[in-house]
Amino acid sequence: MNAPPPRRLTRHQIALMIGIDVVALLIGVGLFLWLQPRDGQAAVMALVSALVFGGFFNVVVALVSIRP
């Protein structure tokens, strides 16, 4: 029997995911620093929401890339 090749992410896809993480982190930290003097709770929420949004896109990239 022929075993199917393992489904793995390519270097390009991993680089894309790292880029998404960096952009999400930059946006989150930027929003945090901008909102911190005005409202501390909103600043934390902006940071967390940007990171969750970036994580969501990483999951989408991973699921689309390793589909059967």
PyMOL Python script that loads the backbone (N, CA, C, O; Angstrom):
from pymol import cmd

cmd.read_pdbstr("""\
ATOM      1  N   MET A   1       0.838  -1.183   0.000  1.00  0.00           N
ATOM      2  CA  MET A   1       0.000   0.000   0.000  1.00  0.00           C
ATOM      3  C   MET A   1       0.879   1.241   0.000  1.00  0.00           C
ATOM      4  O   MET A   1       1.943   1.276   0.618  1.00  0.00           O
ATOM      5  N   ASN A   2       0.411   2.246  -0.701  1.00  0.00           N
ATOM      6  CA  ASN A   2       1.118   3.518  -0.725  1.00  0.00           C
ATOM      7  C   ASN A   2       0.572   4.416   0.372  1.00  0.00           C
ATOM      8  O   ASN A   2      -0.621   4.714   0.429  1.00  0.00           O
ATOM      9  N   ALA A   3       1.466   4.828   1.223  1.00  0.00           N
ATOM     10  CA  ALA A   3       1.057   5.744   2.287  1.00  0.00           C
ATOM     11  C   ALA A   3       1.017   7.157   1.714  1.00  0.00           C
ATOM     12  O   ALA A   3       1.919   7.550   0.973  1.00  0.00           O
ATOM     13  N   PRO A   4      -0.020   7.925   2.050  1.00  0.00           N
ATOM     14  CA  PRO A   4      -0.066   9.293   1.543  1.00  0.00           C
ATOM     15  C   PRO A   4       1.055  10.122   2.178  1.00  0.00           C
ATOM     16  O   PRO A   4       1.441   9.875   3.320  1.00  0.00           O
ATOM     17  N   PRO A   5       1.565  11.084   1.450  1.00  0.00           N
ATOM     18  CA  PRO A   5       2.630  11.915   2.026  1.00  0.00           C
ATOM     19  C   PRO A   5       2.090  12.713   3.216  1.00  0.00           C
ATOM     20  O   PRO A   5       0.921  13.097   3.230  1.00  0.00           O
ATOM     21  N   PRO A   6       2.932  12.958   4.199  1.00  0.00           N
ATOM     22  CA  PRO A   6       2.451  13.716   5.368  1.00  0.00           C
ATOM     23  C   PRO A   6       2.080  15.145   4.975  1.00  0.00           C
ATOM     24  O   PRO A   6       2.739  15.774   4.147  1.00  0.00           O
ATOM     25  N   ARG A   7       1.030  15.626   5.578  1.00  0.00           N
ATOM     26  CA  ARG A   7       0.584  16.989   5.309  1.00  0.00           C
ATOM     27  C   ARG A   7       1.333  17.918   6.240  1.00  0.00           C
ATOM     28  O   ARG A   7       1.171  17.860   7.459  1.00  0.00           O
ATOM     29  N   ARG A   8       2.147  18.767   5.661  1.00  0.00           N
ATOM     30  CA  ARG A   8       2.950  19.697   6.457  1.00  0.00           C
ATOM     31  C   ARG A   8       2.862  21.084   5.853  1.00  0.00           C
ATOM     32  O   ARG A   8       2.527  21.263   4.682  1.00  0.00           O
ATOM     33  N   LEU A   9       3.172  22.048   6.684  1.00  0.00           N
ATOM     34  CA  LEU A   9       3.222  23.423   6.210  1.00  0.00           C
ATOM     35  C   LEU A   9       4.566  23.667   5.533  1.00  0.00           C
ATOM     36  O   LEU A   9       5.600  23.184   5.994  1.00  0.00           O
ATOM     37  N   THR A  10       4.542  24.423   4.431  1.00  0.00           N
ATOM     38  CA  THR A  10       5.783  24.775   3.755  1.00  0.00           C
ATOM     39  C   THR A  10       6.445  25.947   4.475  1.00  0.00           C
ATOM     40  O   THR A  10       5.849  26.572   5.351  1.00  0.00           O
ATOM     41  N   ARG A  11       7.672  26.228   4.094  1.00  0.00           N
ATOM     42  CA  ARG A  11       8.377  27.368   4.703  1.00  0.00           C
ATOM     43  C   ARG A  11       7.658  28.674   4.395  1.00  0.00           C
ATOM     44  O   ARG A  11       7.606  29.573   5.234  1.00  0.00           O
ATOM     45  N   HIS A  12       7.108  28.775   3.196  1.00  0.00           N
ATOM     46  CA  HIS A  12       6.379  29.989   2.824  1.00  0.00           C
ATOM     47  C   HIS A  12       5.161  30.183   3.719  1.00  0.00           C
ATOM     48  O   HIS A  12       4.887  31.299   4.161  1.00  0.00           O
ATOM     49  N   GLN A  13       4.441  29.124   3.984  1.00  0.00           N
ATOM     50  CA  GLN A  13       3.256  29.220   4.828  1.00  0.00           C
ATOM     51  C   GLN A  13       3.628  29.537   6.272  1.00  0.00           C
ATOM     52  O   GLN A  13       2.925  30.291   6.944  1.00  0.00           O
ATOM     53  N   ILE A  14       4.727  28.966   6.752  1.00  0.00           N
ATOM     54  CA  ILE A  14       5.183  29.279   8.106  1.00  0.00           C
ATOM     55  C   ILE A  14       5.622  30.741   8.184  1.00  0.00           C
ATOM     56  O   ILE A  14       5.341  31.427   9.167  1.00  0.00           O
ATOM     57  N   ALA A  15       6.314  31.214   7.143  1.00  0.00           N
ATOM     58  CA  ALA A  15       6.724  32.625   7.112  1.00  0.00           C
ATOM     59  C   ALA A  15       5.499  33.539   7.086  1.00  0.00           C
ATOM     60  O   ALA A  15       5.493  34.590   7.727  1.00  0.00           O
ATOM     61  N   LEU A  16       4.466  33.142   6.348  1.00  0.00           N
ATOM     62  CA  LEU A  16       3.228  33.924   6.311  1.00  0.00           C
ATOM     63  C   LEU A  16       2.588  33.994   7.700  1.00  0.00           C
ATOM     64  O   LEU A  16       2.112  35.049   8.118  1.00  0.00           O
ATOM     65  N   MET A  17       2.580  32.878   8.398  1.00  0.00           N
ATOM     66  CA  MET A  17       1.994  32.846   9.739  1.00  0.00           C
ATOM     67  C   MET A  17       2.801  33.708  10.703  1.00  0.00           C
ATOM     68  O   MET A  17       2.224  34.400  11.541  1.00  0.00           O
ATOM     69  N   ILE A  18       4.119  33.674  10.596  1.00  0.00           N
ATOM     70  CA  ILE A  18       4.953  34.522  11.451  1.00  0.00           C
ATOM     71  C   ILE A  18       4.710  35.992  11.129  1.00  0.00           C
ATOM     72  O   ILE A  18       4.644  36.829  12.030  1.00  0.00           O
ATOM     73  N   GLY A  19       4.577  36.303   9.838  1.00  0.00           N
ATOM     74  CA  GLY A  19       4.278  37.676   9.441  1.00  0.00           C
ATOM     75  C   GLY A  19       2.948  38.154   9.992  1.00  0.00           C
ATOM     76  O   GLY A  19       2.829  39.294  10.441  1.00  0.00           O
ATOM     77  N   ILE A  20       1.953  37.290   9.960  1.00  0.00           N
ATOM     78  CA  ILE A  20       0.640  37.632  10.521  1.00  0.00           C
ATOM     79  C   ILE A  20       0.778  37.906  12.017  1.00  0.00           C
ATOM     80  O   ILE A  20       0.193  38.857  12.535  1.00  0.00           O
ATOM     81  N   ASP A  21       1.553  37.069  12.708  1.00  0.00           N
ATOM     82  CA  ASP A  21       1.763  37.279  14.146  1.00  0.00           C
ATOM     83  C   ASP A  21       2.446  38.612  14.425  1.00  0.00           C
ATOM     84  O   ASP A  21       2.060  39.328  15.348  1.00  0.00           O
ATOM     85  N   VAL A  22       3.452  38.944  13.635  1.00  0.00           N
ATOM     86  CA  VAL A  22       4.186  40.200  13.844  1.00  0.00           C
ATOM     87  C   VAL A  22       3.268  41.399  13.606  1.00  0.00           C
ATOM     88  O   VAL A  22       3.262  42.349  14.388  1.00  0.00           O
ATOM     89  N   VAL A  23       2.499  41.348  12.529  1.00  0.00           N
ATOM     90  CA  VAL A  23       1.582  42.457  12.233  1.00  0.00           C
ATOM     91  C   VAL A  23       0.534  42.592  13.334  1.00  0.00           C
ATOM     92  O   VAL A  23       0.240  43.705  13.769  1.00  0.00           O
ATOM     93  N   ALA A  24      -0.034  41.477  13.790  1.00  0.00           N
ATOM     94  CA  ALA A  24      -1.033  41.521  14.865  1.00  0.00           C
ATOM     95  C   ALA A  24      -0.420  42.066  16.144  1.00  0.00           C
ATOM     96  O   ALA A  24      -1.058  42.841  16.856  1.00  0.00           O
ATOM     97  N   LEU A  25       0.813  41.668  16.441  1.00  0.00           N
ATOM     98  CA  LEU A  25       1.474  42.166  17.645  1.00  0.00           C
ATOM     99  C   LEU A  25       1.744  43.662  17.544  1.00  0.00           C
ATOM    100  O   LEU A  25       1.537  44.393  18.513  1.00  0.00           O
ATOM    101  N   LEU A  26       2.202  44.128  16.385  1.00  0.00           N
ATOM    102  CA  LEU A  26       2.449  45.556  16.204  1.00  0.00           C
ATOM    103  C   LEU A  26       1.161  46.370  16.321  1.00  0.00           C
ATOM    104  O   LEU A  26       1.142  47.422  16.960  1.00  0.00           O
ATOM    105  N   ILE A  27       0.099  45.884  15.707  1.00  0.00           N
ATOM    106  CA  ILE A  27      -1.186  46.584  15.808  1.00  0.00           C
ATOM    107  C   ILE A  27      -1.677  46.584  17.249  1.00  0.00           C
ATOM    108  O   ILE A  27      -2.140  47.611  17.746  1.00  0.00           O
ATOM    109  N   GLY A  28      -1.582  45.447  17.920  1.00  0.00           N
ATOM    110  CA  GLY A  28      -2.045  45.357  19.302  1.00  0.00           C
ATOM    111  C   GLY A  28      -1.262  46.257  20.241  1.00  0.00           C
ATOM    112  O   GLY A  28      -1.850  46.944  21.076  1.00  0.00           O
ATOM    113  N   VAL A  29       0.054  46.260  20.115  1.00  0.00           N
ATOM    114  CA  VAL A  29       0.880  47.119  20.986  1.00  0.00           C
ATOM    115  C   VAL A  29       0.640  48.585  20.663  1.00  0.00           C
ATOM    116  O   VAL A  29       0.593  49.426  21.561  1.00  0.00           O
ATOM    117  N   GLY A  30       0.487  48.892  19.367  1.00  0.00           N
ATOM    118  CA  GLY A  30       0.193  50.280  18.991  1.00  0.00           C
ATOM    119  C   GLY A  30      -1.127  50.766  19.572  1.00  0.00           C
ATOM    120  O   GLY A  30      -1.206  51.871  20.109  1.00  0.00           O
ATOM    121  N   LEU A  31      -2.155  49.943  19.466  1.00  0.00           N
ATOM    122  CA  LEU A  31      -3.447  50.306  20.053  1.00  0.00           C
ATOM    123  C   LEU A  31      -3.357  50.403  21.576  1.00  0.00           C
ATOM    124  O   LEU A  31      -3.956  51.285  22.190  1.00  0.00           O
ATOM    125  N   PHE A  32      -2.606  49.490  22.169  1.00  0.00           N
ATOM    126  CA  PHE A  32      -2.450  49.516  23.623  1.00  0.00           C
ATOM    127  C   PHE A  32      -1.798  50.822  24.070  1.00  0.00           C
ATOM    128  O   PHE A  32      -2.282  51.481  24.991  1.00  0.00           O
ATOM    129  N   LEU A  33      -0.703  51.191  23.418  1.00  0.00           N
ATOM    130  CA  LEU A  33      -0.001  52.418  23.808  1.00  0.00           C
ATOM    131  C   LEU A  33      -0.841  53.664  23.533  1.00  0.00           C
ATOM    132  O   LEU A  33      -0.757  54.648  24.267  1.00  0.00           O
ATOM    133  N   TRP A  34      -1.649  53.619  22.476  1.00  0.00           N
ATOM    134  CA  TRP A  34      -2.475  54.769  22.149  1.00  0.00           C
ATOM    135  C   TRP A  34      -3.650  54.918  23.117  1.00  0.00           C
ATOM    136  O   TRP A  34      -4.032  56.035  23.465  1.00  0.00           O
ATOM    137  N   LEU A  35      -4.221  53.794  23.551  1.00  0.00           N
ATOM    138  CA  LEU A  35      -5.391  53.845  24.430  1.00  0.00           C
ATOM    139  C   LEU A  35      -5.047  53.887  25.915  1.00  0.00           C
ATOM    140  O   LEU A  35      -5.894  54.270  26.723  1.00  0.00           O
ATOM    141  N   GLN A  36      -3.842  53.507  26.295  1.00  0.00           N
ATOM    142  CA  GLN A  36      -3.464  53.408  27.708  1.00  0.00           C
ATOM    143  C   GLN A  36      -3.722  54.694  28.496  1.00  0.00           C
ATOM    144  O   GLN A  36      -4.287  54.615  29.587  1.00  0.00           O
ATOM    145  N   PRO A  37      -3.339  55.869  28.003  1.00  0.00           N
ATOM    146  CA  PRO A  37      -3.614  57.079  28.797  1.00  0.00           C
ATOM    147  C   PRO A  37      -5.100  57.392  28.950  1.00  0.00           C
ATOM    148  O   PRO A  37      -5.497  58.044  29.916  1.00  0.00           O
ATOM    149  N   ARG A  38      -5.919  56.939  28.017  1.00  0.00           N
ATOM    150  CA  ARG A  38      -7.346  57.258  28.038  1.00  0.00           C
ATOM    151  C   ARG A  38      -8.145  56.269  28.884  1.00  0.00           C
ATOM    152  O   ARG A  38      -8.931  56.656  29.749  1.00  0.00           O
ATOM    153  N   ASP A  39      -7.921  54.969  28.606  1.00  0.00           N
ATOM    154  CA  ASP A  39      -8.714  53.942  29.289  1.00  0.00           C
ATOM    155  C   ASP A  39      -7.899  52.656  29.335  1.00  0.00           C
ATOM    156  O   ASP A  39      -7.650  52.039  28.299  1.00  0.00           O
ATOM    157  N   GLY A  40      -7.488  52.254  30.516  1.00  0.00           N
ATOM    158  CA  GLY A  40      -6.641  51.085  30.676  1.00  0.00           C
ATOM    159  C   GLY A  40      -7.309  49.786  30.263  1.00  0.00           C
ATOM    160  O   GLY A  40      -6.677  48.931  29.643  1.00  0.00           O
ATOM    161  N   GLN A  41      -8.573  49.633  30.599  1.00  0.00           N
ATOM    162  CA  GLN A  41      -9.286  48.392  30.254  1.00  0.00           C
ATOM    163  C   GLN A  41      -9.485  48.273  28.743  1.00  0.00           C
ATOM    164  O   GLN A  41      -9.361  47.182  28.186  1.00  0.00           O
ATOM    165  N   ALA A  42      -9.788  49.372  28.090  1.00  0.00           N
ATOM    166  CA  ALA A  42      -9.946  49.343  26.635  1.00  0.00           C
ATOM    167  C   ALA A  42      -8.612  49.044  25.959  1.00  0.00           C
ATOM    168  O   ALA A  42      -8.575  48.394  24.914  1.00  0.00           O
ATOM    169  N   ALA A  43      -7.521  49.514  26.551  1.00  0.00           N
ATOM    170  CA  ALA A  43      -6.194  49.248  25.991  1.00  0.00           C
ATOM    171  C   ALA A  43      -5.872  47.762  26.046  1.00  0.00           C
ATOM    172  O   ALA A  43      -5.362  47.200  25.077  1.00  0.00           O
ATOM    173  N   VAL A  44      -6.164  47.128  27.166  1.00  0.00           N
ATOM    174  CA  VAL A  44      -5.917  45.691  27.290  1.00  0.00           C
ATOM    175  C   VAL A  44      -6.815  44.916  26.324  1.00  0.00           C
ATOM    176  O   VAL A  44      -6.366  43.959  25.694  1.00  0.00           O
ATOM    177  N   MET A  45      -8.068  45.320  26.207  1.00  0.00           N
ATOM    178  CA  MET A  45      -8.982  44.647  25.285  1.00  0.00           C
ATOM    179  C   MET A  45      -8.523  44.801  23.842  1.00  0.00           C
ATOM    180  O   MET A  45      -8.640  43.857  23.061  1.00  0.00           O
ATOM    181  N   ALA A  46      -8.004  45.966  23.469  1.00  0.00           N
ATOM    182  CA  ALA A  46      -7.503  46.167  22.110  1.00  0.00           C
ATOM    183  C   ALA A  46      -6.309  45.270  21.839  1.00  0.00           C
ATOM    184  O   ALA A  46      -6.204  44.697  20.754  1.00  0.00           O
ATOM    185  N   LEU A  47      -5.414  45.136  22.795  1.00  0.00           N
ATOM    186  CA  LEU A  47      -4.253  44.268  22.640  1.00  0.00           C
ATOM    187  C   LEU A  47      -4.687  42.813  22.478  1.00  0.00           C
ATOM    188  O   LEU A  47      -4.220  42.119  21.575  1.00  0.00           O
ATOM    189  N   VAL A  48      -5.566  42.361  23.341  1.00  0.00           N
ATOM    190  CA  VAL A  48      -6.027  40.972  23.291  1.00  0.00           C
ATOM    191  C   VAL A  48      -6.796  40.705  21.996  1.00  0.00           C
ATOM    192  O   VAL A  48      -6.611  39.654  21.383  1.00  0.00           O
ATOM    193  N   SER A  49      -7.638  41.620  21.577  1.00  0.00           N
ATOM    194  CA  SER A  49      -8.431  41.390  20.370  1.00  0.00           C
ATOM    195  C   SER A  49      -7.545  41.334  19.129  1.00  0.00           C
ATOM    196  O   SER A  49      -7.808  40.538  18.227  1.00  0.00           O
ATOM    197  N   ALA A  50      -6.513  42.151  19.066  1.00  0.00           N
ATOM    198  CA  ALA A  50      -5.600  42.087  17.917  1.00  0.00           C
ATOM    199  C   ALA A  50      -4.860  40.752  17.889  1.00  0.00           C
ATOM    200  O   ALA A  50      -4.666  40.179  16.817  1.00  0.00           O
ATOM    201  N   LEU A  51      -4.450  40.255  19.042  1.00  0.00           N
ATOM    202  CA  LEU A  51      -3.753  38.971  19.091  1.00  0.00           C
ATOM    203  C   LEU A  51      -4.682  37.811  18.739  1.00  0.00           C
ATOM    204  O   LEU A  51      -4.265  36.870  18.063  1.00  0.00           O
ATOM    205  N   VAL A  52      -5.923  37.869  19.184  1.00  0.00           N
ATOM    206  CA  VAL A  52      -6.896  36.824  18.853  1.00  0.00           C
ATOM    207  C   VAL A  52      -7.202  36.843  17.353  1.00  0.00           C
ATOM    208  O   VAL A  52      -7.329  35.789  16.729  1.00  0.00           O
ATOM    209  N   PHE A  53      -7.320  38.026  16.785  1.00  0.00           N
ATOM    210  CA  PHE A  53      -7.569  38.160  15.354  1.00  0.00           C
ATOM    211  C   PHE A  53      -6.412  37.554  14.552  1.00  0.00           C
ATOM    212  O   PHE A  53      -6.642  36.841  13.576  1.00  0.00           O
ATOM    213  N   GLY A  54      -5.171  37.836  14.961  1.00  0.00           N
ATOM    214  CA  GLY A  54      -4.012  37.243  14.302  1.00  0.00           C
ATOM    215  C   GLY A  54      -3.980  35.736  14.460  1.00  0.00           C
ATOM    216  O   GLY A  54      -3.652  35.016  13.516  1.00  0.00           O
ATOM    217  N   GLY A  55      -4.317  35.255  15.641  1.00  0.00           N
ATOM    218  CA  GLY A  55      -4.370  33.814  15.867  1.00  0.00           C
ATOM    219  C   GLY A  55      -5.420  33.139  15.006  1.00  0.00           C
ATOM    220  O   GLY A  55      -5.204  32.033  14.512  1.00  0.00           O
ATOM    221  N   PHE A  56      -6.552  33.797  14.825  1.00  0.00           N
ATOM    222  CA  PHE A  56      -7.599  33.257  13.961  1.00  0.00           C
ATOM    223  C   PHE A  56      -7.088  33.092  12.536  1.00  0.00           C
ATOM    224  O   PHE A  56      -7.334  32.064  11.905  1.00  0.00           O
ATOM    225  N   PHE A  57      -6.379  34.093  12.025  1.00  0.00           N
ATOM    226  CA  PHE A  57      -5.843  33.990  10.670  1.00  0.00           C
ATOM    227  C   PHE A  57      -4.794  32.891  10.572  1.00  0.00           C
ATOM    228  O   PHE A  57      -4.692  32.238   9.534  1.00  0.00           O
ATOM    229  N   ASN A  58      -4.017  32.672  11.620  1.00  0.00           N
ATOM    230  CA  ASN A  58      -3.054  31.568  11.612  1.00  0.00           C
ATOM    231  C   ASN A  58      -3.776  30.224  11.529  1.00  0.00           C
ATOM    232  O   ASN A  58      -3.336  29.326  10.811  1.00  0.00           O
ATOM    233  N   VAL A  59      -4.863  30.089  12.248  1.00  0.00           N
ATOM    234  CA  VAL A  59      -5.635  28.843  12.191  1.00  0.00           C
ATOM    235  C   VAL A  59      -6.211  28.648  10.792  1.00  0.00           C
ATOM    236  O   VAL A  59      -6.217  27.530  10.275  1.00  0.00           O
ATOM    237  N   VAL A  60      -6.686  29.707  10.186  1.00  0.00           N
ATOM    238  CA  VAL A  60      -7.227  29.606   8.826  1.00  0.00           C
ATOM    239  C   VAL A  60      -6.143  29.168   7.849  1.00  0.00           C
ATOM    240  O   VAL A  60      -6.375  28.288   7.020  1.00  0.00           O
ATOM    241  N   VAL A  61      -4.954  29.777   7.939  1.00  0.00           N
ATOM    242  CA  VAL A  61      -3.846  29.394   7.061  1.00  0.00           C
ATOM    243  C   VAL A  61      -3.488  27.925   7.269  1.00  0.00           C
ATOM    244  O   VAL A  61      -3.289  27.188   6.303  1.00  0.00           O
ATOM    245  N   ALA A  62      -3.406  27.504   8.515  1.00  0.00           N
ATOM    246  CA  ALA A  62      -3.040  26.111   8.799  1.00  0.00           C
ATOM    247  C   ALA A  62      -4.100  25.153   8.284  1.00  0.00           C
ATOM    248  O   ALA A  62      -3.755  24.139   7.676  1.00  0.00           O
ATOM    249  N   LEU A  63      -5.364  25.435   8.503  1.00  0.00           N
ATOM    250  CA  LEU A  63      -6.421  24.519   8.071  1.00  0.00           C
ATOM    251  C   LEU A  63      -6.536  24.450   6.550  1.00  0.00           C
ATOM    252  O   LEU A  63      -6.778  23.377   5.998  1.00  0.00           O
ATOM    253  N   VAL A  64      -6.370  25.554   5.886  1.00  0.00           N
ATOM    254  CA  VAL A  64      -6.440  25.557   4.424  1.00  0.00           C
ATOM    255  C   VAL A  64      -5.223  24.868   3.833  1.00  0.00           C
ATOM    256  O   VAL A  64      -5.326  24.221   2.790  1.00  0.00           O
ATOM    257  N   SER A  65      -4.079  24.994   4.478  1.00  0.00           N
ATOM    258  CA  SER A  65      -2.838  24.439   3.940  1.00  0.00           C
ATOM    259  C   SER A  65      -2.748  22.932   4.098  1.00  0.00           C
ATOM    260  O   SER A  65      -2.152  22.271   3.247  1.00  0.00           O
ATOM    261  N   ILE A  66      -3.308  22.371   5.137  1.00  0.00           N
ATOM    262  CA  ILE A  66      -3.144  20.936   5.361  1.00  0.00           C
ATOM    263  C   ILE A  66      -4.414  20.145   5.053  1.00  0.00           C
ATOM    264  O   ILE A  66      -4.614  19.044   5.565  1.00  0.00           O
ATOM    265  N   ARG A  67      -5.248  20.714   4.226  1.00  0.00           N
ATOM    266  CA  ARG A  67      -6.475  19.998   3.850  1.00  0.00           C
ATOM    267  C   ARG A  67      -6.103  18.736   3.083  1.00  0.00           C
ATOM    268  O   ARG A  67      -5.051  18.695   2.446  1.00  0.00           O
ATOM    269  N   PRO A  68      -6.927  17.726   3.129  1.00  0.00           N
ATOM    270  CA  PRO A  68      -6.603  16.461   2.440  1.00  0.00           C
ATOM    271  C   PRO A  68      -6.679  16.578   0.942  1.00  0.00           C
ATOM    272  O   PRO A  68      -6.434  15.602   0.233  1.00  0.00           O
TER     273      PRO A  68
END
""", "prot")
cmd.dss("prot")
cmd.show_as("cartoon", "prot")
cmd.util.cbc("prot")
cmd.orient("prot")
